[in-house]
Amino acid sequence: MESNSNQANQFLGTEPIGKLMGRYAVPCVISLLVGALYNIVDQIFIANADYLGSYGNAANTVVFPLTVIALAIAVMIGDGCCAFVSLSLGRKDGASAKKSVGNSVVLTLLSSVALCALYLAFAAPIVTLFGGTVNEETFRCSMEYFFYISLGVPFYMFGQAMNPVIRADGSPKFAMASTLAGAALNIVLDPLFIFAFQWGMMGAAVATVIGQVVTAALAAWYLFHMKLVRPQRADLRIDFGIAKKTLLLGVTSFLSQISLVAAMAAINNMIQKYGALDPIFGKGQYAQIPMAVVGIVMKFFQIVISIVVGMAAGCIPIAGYNMGAGFRQRVRSLFSKLLAAEALVGTIAFLIVELFPAQLISIFGAANESVYYAEFAKKAFRIYLCMIPFACVNKACFIFLQAMGKAAASTMLSMVREIVFGVGFALLLPLFSGLDGVLFSMPVSDLLTFFIAAFLIRRTYRELGGAGGRILPRKAFADK
């Protein structure tokens, strides 16, 4: 089996880079976009239900960071396993690849059950910590939504962790299809539960969880039918050496997500604090609007970042295999194409948010809200995302360095962006500009991070183009 898996994956070192990107990145982008739809679809239907409206939207914003915590743990395991498996196959070490997959399954199950129990036991203080007490109705909606979302955490985490593992096994289309199936079911059930059954926040959450169960079930089925890396029962026993290496490779994914949670917690609390001092949003009937709006802007950003992360994560098996095999020139070509694609995505997103903010907010029930809702939303889109091209390049840099095995540099860049800048400016700028300061914290953080990313990108190019790179015959490169 080890020999077969190595032979089956050799095309990663010979096929044209552009063709490989299309084969791996496109399904990954679709998978992550569909995953992002789980939460954003809930918010769209909630926003257009007149009995929920901005209260339900604000509640969704409160709970969203808590789903990201679950995602952070899942992607640390899944992305780490994906990178480890790809590097191992590049080095012709199929046995280690199988152990990594087996250990990742066990780690996902244990961590997901533990997080579910934690959420259920401490729901009220957790919701309070993330700004759920902006007013009484928002708190009630948040608690209701959070309870059912917490019950689905084990299914959500299993599906998300196994998705990159399935991609590493050479089946990016199945990974995409499993996520698509769950999201499609969620889209069908949301209007049924929210409008027809009038189940409110419970209906939105239950529709989401049912979709997550479907995705997890398909992932579990695939584990018994893997093509390149088929773990045996013995591989389910934790090998601390393999588990440590796997998690270290995935720690950047974890930190980029968990630090985002810290930034969102800071932002939510600053919105609550400085919204109360605002002459308009300090009034009880409008208090939830800033939190609801910023949540919507974050969801649009999540869609864009899903494309960005999907393209970069889809390149992990390609980069990992070629780094493991020593084909540095191919890795350099891949990096160049990825950065160009990410910059293009960021530029398109920038034009959309700057030119069409009113159309974007209309999707989220603006017609049912006050004029203050629409006006604040337009300003939020234009300010909060004005540096989104830099954000896209930064994110690509995080992930590609991780795929190359440069966990330290990738982790440092991610931590600086989300903790030092993201949390720091979210706490600092509102002191001078109130609610506007919260909005400006995002573009300032992205711009400053880009200066550091540019230095790391330049250094990476030098390393990949150095004399130590393995040289292949011109035909074998096939970059173009």
N, C-alpha and C positions, 0 to 999 in steps of 0.2 A: 504493500500500500504506500509506503514511504517513497519508493522509487516511482510509482505511478503518479503520485501527487506532484513530485518534483518535475517530471516530464510534462505533466499537464499544464504546469504553470510557466513553462519556459517561454511561452509566447509573450509574456510581460517584458522580456528582455530583448525581443526581436521585432515585434509588430510596430508600425508607425505610432508615435506618441499621440498625435491627434486622434487617431482611430481608437486607441486605448482610452483616451479621455472621454470620448463619446460613449464608449461601451460601459465604462464604470461610473463616470460622473453623472450622466443624464438620469439613470435610474436612482442614483443616490439623491440627486436634487429633487426628483419627484417624490421619493420616500419622505424626505424631510419636509417638503412643502405640504404633503398630505398630513404629516404629523402635526405641523403647525396649524392646520385647519381644524384639528380637534378643538383647540381652545378658541380660535377666532370665529369659527362657525357658531359655537355657543354664544359668543358675545354678540354676533350679528342678530341672532334670533332673540336673545334676551333684550337687546336694545330696541327691537321692533315690537316687543310685547308691551302694550301700554300699561299693564299692571306691574311691570318690573322696571323698564326704562333705565334711567341713569343710576338708580339704586342698585339694580342688578349688575349693571356694567361696572360700577365701583366695587361691588362684591367680587366680581370676576377678577378685577385688577388686584384685589387683596390676596386672593387665593393663588393667582398665577405664579408668584415666586415660590410658593410651596410645592407646586408641581415641578418647578425647575430644580428644586433640591433633589427630588426623586430622579429627574432626568440626569442630573450631574453625576450621581452615583452610578446610574446605568451606563452612561457613555464612558465613564472612567473604565469600567470593566469591559464594555464592548469595544470601544475604540482602542484600548490598550491591547486587547486580544487580537483585534484586526491587525494592528501594527506588528505585534509579536509574531503572529502566524505568517504574515507576509515576509518579514525579515528571516524567519526560520526557514521558510520554503526557499528563499533566495540562497540560503546557506546549505541547502539540502538536508535540513534537520527536521524531518517530518514527525519524529517522536515527540519533540518538544512542542511542536504545533498542536498535536493532539492533546497533550497535557494541559496546555493553555486553554483550549476550548472547554475541556471537562471541568477544570477549576473555575472557569468563568461562569458556567452554569450554576455551580454550587454557591459561589459568592453572590450571584444575583439573587438567588432564592433566599438566602439567609438575610441579606441586607434589606431586601424589599419587605419581608415580613416584619423585621425590626422597625423599619420606618413607619409602616402602617400602624403598628401598635403605639408608637410614640405620638403620631398625629391624633389618634383616637383618644389617647389618655390626656393630652394637653391641648385640646382644640381651642378653647377659649383664650388662654394666654398667648397662643401662637397667632391667632387671628388678630388679637389686640396689638401684638408686636409689629405686625405688618400693616397697621393703619386702619384696621377694621372698625374702629370706634368713631369714625368721622361723624356719624349720627346713628340713631337707634335702628332705623330701617336698614341701613347698610350693614350693620353688625348682624342683624337677624338673617339677611340674605347670605352673608358670608359664612355664617355658621352652618346653615342648611346646605349650601353648596359644598363646603369643605368636608362635611361628614361623608357624603357619598363619594366624593373624589378620593378621599382617604381609603375607602374600601377597595377602590380599584388600583391602588398603588402597586401591589405585587404584579398584577397583569401588565400594567403600564411599563414598569421597569423591566420585566422579562422581555417584552416585545422590543423595547428600545435597545436593550443590551445585546440581544441576539441579532438585531438587524445588521450591524457592521460585521459580526461574525459570519453571517450568511454571505455578505459581500466578499469577505476574505476567502470564502470557500469557492468563489467563482460563480456565484449566482446573484448578481445585483438585481436582475429582473424579478426574481422571486422575493427578494427583500422589499422591493418596491410594491409588488402585488399584495403582499401580506399587510403592509401599512395602508395601502389603498382600500383594501376590503373593509378594514375597520373604520376608516374615515368615511367611506361611502355609507356604511350603516348608520354612523353617527349623524350624517347629514339628513338621512331619511327619518330617523327617529326624533331628532330635535324638534321640528315643527309639530310632529304628532304629539309629543309629550308636553310641549310648552303651550301650543295654541289649542289643540283639540282636547287634550286631557286636563289642561290648566294646572299642570304639576309644578310650574314655576321653576325655581332654582334646582329643586330636586329632579325635575324632568330633564333639565340641561345636563346635570351631572350624571344621571343614570344612562342617558343616551351615550355620553362619552365613555363611560365604563364598559358598556356592552360592546362598543367598538374596540376598546382595548383588549377585551377578552378574546375577541375574534383574532386580532393580530397576534396575541400571545399563543393562541392555540395553533395557528399556522406555523409560527416559529418553532414550537415544540415538535410539530410533525416533521419539520425539515431536519431537525437535529438527528432524527433516526434515518435520514436519507441523504446525508452529506456526501459530496462527491470526492473532494480532495483530502479532507481531514476528517476521518471518522473516529472519534474518541471511543474508547472501550470503558467498561465499568471501572477498571483500575485507574483510569484517567480522572475519575470523579473525586478520588482522594486528593486532598489538598497537598500539593507540593509547594512548600513555602518559598523555595527558590524561584520556581516558575511563576507562582502567584505574585511574588514581589516584582519581578521583571515586567510582568503583564500590567500590573497596577501603576508602576512607574512610567511606563509608556503612555498610559491613559490619564496620568495625573493632570496633564495640561487641559484635557477636555473637562475634567472635574473642576479644576480651579477656574477655568473660564466661565463655567456655568454657576458654580457656587459663589464666585466673586460677583457675578451678575446679580445674584440674590441679595448680597450685601448692598450693592448699589441700589437695587429696587426697594429694599427696606428703608434705606436712607431717604430715597426720593419720596416714597409713600409718606414717611413721617414728616418730611419737610413740607410736603403738600398739605398735610393735615394741619401742621403748625402755622404756616404762613397763609394758608387759605382762610383760616379763622381770623386773620388780621386784615384780610382784604375787604374793602367796603361792599363788594357784591357777594363774594363767596363766603363771607363771614356770616351771612344770613342762613338760617337753618334749612330753608327749602332749596338752596343752591349749594350747600356745603359739599355735596358729593360730586359736583360737576368736574372740578379739576382732577380728582383722582380717576374718575371715569374716562375723561378725555386723554390723560397721559397714558392710561392703560390701552386705549385704542391706538394711540400713536406707537406705543411699544409693540402692539400686535402687527401693525404694518411693517415696522422695523424687523420683527421676527420673520415675516414672510421673505423680506429681502435677504436677511442673514441666513435663512434656510437655503436659499439658492447659493449663497456664497459658501456656506459650510458644506453644502452638498457637493459642490464642485471640488472643494479642497479635500473633503473626506473621501470622495470617490477616487481621488488620486493616491490615497494612502497605500493600497496594495501595489500600485505601479511604482511609486517612489520607494516603498519598503523593499520590494523584490530587487529593484535595480541597485539600491544602496547595498543590500546584502550581497549581491553578485558583483559589486564593484564597478558598475556601469555609470560613472559619474556624469559623463556627457549627456546621457539620456535623462538623468535627473535634472540637470541644468536646463535642458530644453523643455522638460515638463514644467519646471518652475516658471520659466518665462511665459509660456502659454497660459498658465494658471493666473499669474498676476495680471496679464492683459485682459483676460476674461472677467476677472473680479472687478477691475477698474471700470470696465464697460457696464457691468451690472449696477455699480454704484452711481455712475453718471446718469443712467436711465432713471433710477430711483429718485435721484436728486431733482431731475426735471419734473417728475410726477408730483412730488410733494410741494415743490415751489409753485407749480402752475395750476394744480388741480386739488387744493386742500378742501375746498367746499364740496367737491364731488366725492372725495374720500369719506368725509364725515357724514355725508348724506346716507351712506350705506348703513351707518350705525344709528339710525333712528333720530337724526337731527330734526326731522319734521315734527316729532312728538315732544321736543324739548324747547326750553326758552331760548331767546336770541343770544343770551350769554354763553350757552353751550356751544353754539356754532362759531361764535366769534373767538372764543378762547381756543377752540379746536383748530381753527385756521392758523392762529398765531403759533400754537404748539407744534403743528406739523412743520411750519416754515423755519422755526428756530431750532427745535430739538434735533431735526434731521438734516440740517444744512451742511454738515460735514460727512454725510453718509458715504461718499466715495472713498474717503480715507478709512472709514470704519470697515469697509469691505476689504480693502487691501490689508489692513491690520489683521483681520480675522484669518485671511488666507495665509499670512505669514505665521501666525500661531500654529496652525494645523500642519502646514508643510514642514516646519522645523520638527514638529512632533513625529511626523512620518519618517523623517530622516534619522530619527533616534536622538535628536538634540533636545531632550526633555528639559534640561536646565534653562537653556535660552528661551524656549517656548514658554515655559512656566513663568520665568521672570517677566517677559513681555506681557503676558496675560494678567499677572498680578498687578503690575504697574498700571495697566489700563483700568482694570475694574476696581481695585482696592485703593491705590494711591490717588489716582485721578478720579475715578468714578464716584467713590464714596467721598473723597476729600472735597471735590468741587461741589458735590450735591449738598454738603454741609456748609461749605464756605460761602458760595456765591449768593444764596438766599439772604445772608446777613446784609448784603448791600442792595440786592434787587428784588427781594421778596419772591413771589411766585415765578417771576421771569428768571430769577437766578437758578431755579430748579431746571428750567428749560435750557438755559445756556450751559449747564454742567455737562451735557452730553457732547455737543460739538467741541467744546474746549478740550475735553478728555481725548476725543478722537484725533484732533489735530496734533496735540502734544505727543500722543502715542505714535503717530505716524513718523515723527522725526527719529524716534528710537528704532522703529521697524525698518526705516530706510537704511540705517546703519547696519542692521542685522542682515538685510537683504543683500547689501553690497558685500558684506563679509562672506555670506553663503555663496555668492557667485564666484568669489575668489577661490574658495575651497573646492568648489565643484569643477572649476576650470584649471586647477593646479596640476602639477606634474604627477601627483599621486593618483590621478584618475585613470581607470583602466581603459585602454584604447581597444576598440573593436574595429573590424573591417567596416568600411564606409557603408556597405550594403546592410550590415547588421544594425547600424544605428537607425536608419529609416525614420528620421525625426520628422521629415516634412510630409 
